[in-house]
Amino acid sequence: MYIHIPFCRSKCLYCDFNSFPYREDDAAAYTEALLRELYAYQERYGFMYKTVFIGGGTPTVINYMLVGKIIEKLAPRVKAGAEISIESNPGTVTLDTLKYYRSLGINRLSIGLQAWQEGLLRELGRIHTQEDFLNAYYWARKSGFNNISIDLIFALPNQTSDMWKETLDKVISLGVDHISCYSLMLEEGTRLYELYKEGKVQLPDEELDREMYGMAVDILDYSGYSQYEISNFARRGMECKHNLIYWRNEEYIGIGAGSHSKLEGVRFWNYKDINRYIDLVTEGKLPVEGQEELSSGEDMWETIFLALRLNEGLDLAGFAGKYGVDFEAKYGSRIKKLEDQGLVFIESGRLKLTDKGRDLSNSVFIEFR
C-alpha cells in the first residue's frame, strides 16, 4: 500500500512530483477523501498489507493527527510485523511528532537530506538546514526509530567530488541504516530545468557524475552498506521491503492524488488534481483517471529490467515458472552480446549486471525490450 500526501511547505527546484502548497483546510479535506478511498479498497478486496509507505510531497508537513487517522483506518488490514514507512523533510518534524508517529506503529523513517552543505541545500530550494537534519535524526533515534533511511542526490549544480565525499562520510558517521543515492535528473517543467535552459545553472559532466556514483559504491561498501539495488544501500537486513515489491514486479495499491496501482494485470492511476480527487471520492467514485491492461510481453519486459536493477538479478527459473518462457533460449543471442561487452553475467541461475553494466544499465535494459 502506497499513500500519497501531496503537500509541501514549498516546492524544491528539482522536484516534479505531484505536490501542492500546504494549507491546513485542504489537508483535512484531502485526508477525509483518502480515508474514503482506503475504505473502498478494503470493502472491494479485503487485502492484508505487508508493507505501507506514506510518501509525498511531504507527509510530515500536515497535522500529525491526520497521519494518525490514516494509520488508525489502515491498521486492521496491516499484517503483523509489516514495514510501515513515512517520508519526512527535516524541517517539518519535532521530537513530539516523531514520538507520535512511532507510537502509531510507523517503524521506518525516510529523511530527505539530499546534500550536507548549506550552500547546496539553498541552491536546491530545500527548506531545511544541516542543523535541522541532525536534530531530526537524533530525535528519530530518541523516539525509537531503529530503521532510518537517508535520501541523497549527487551531480548537483556546483557540487564537487569533495562535497559528495563529505556528504557520504557525515551520513555514514551517524550510523544510519539505509542510504539512497540518486543522480540528479533534470525534469522538464521544474524551476531547475528552466534555470538550466536559461544558462543560469551548470551541471557536472557525465564523467564527474559517474565518478561520484563510483565513489558512493566504494565508500558505502567499505563502510558496511551492501548495495542491493542500483541506487540503494543498506546494512544487513535493512533493505526497503516496500521498494523491493516494485523491483520484483509484484502487486501494489496506491491511494491519493496521482498515485499508481498494479493489480491483477492492470495498471491504473488516480487524477493528480487534489480538488478533482476529493470531489470524485466524495461522490462515492474511485478517482481513477486511466488504466492499461498489461500484455504478457509488457509484463515480462518490466520483470526483466526491474529485476536487473537489483544486485540479486533476474531469477531465470522463476521467470520460466511465471511466464512459461525459457529466458536463455529466448534471449540467448542478446545475453551473449551483453556478456561479450562485459555488462552482464549469469551466476547461480540468475542474470546480473556487472559493475560496468550498472553504469550502462539503460543500454542493457533496451536489449530485452
PyMOL commands that set and color helices and strands:
alter all, ss='L'
color gray80, all
select helices_A, chain A and resi 24-45+59-61+64-77+90-92+95-103+118-124+130-142+161-174+191-197+206-222+241-247+274-282+296-309+316-323+327-340+355-359+361-366
alter helices_A, ss='H'
color red, helices_A
select strands_A, chain A and resi 2-5+7-8+20-21+49-56+78-88+108-114+148-154+178-183+226-229+232-234+254-255+260-263+266-270+288-293+314-315+344-347+350-353
alter strands_A, ss='S'
color yellow, strands_A
deselect
rebuild
show_as cartoon
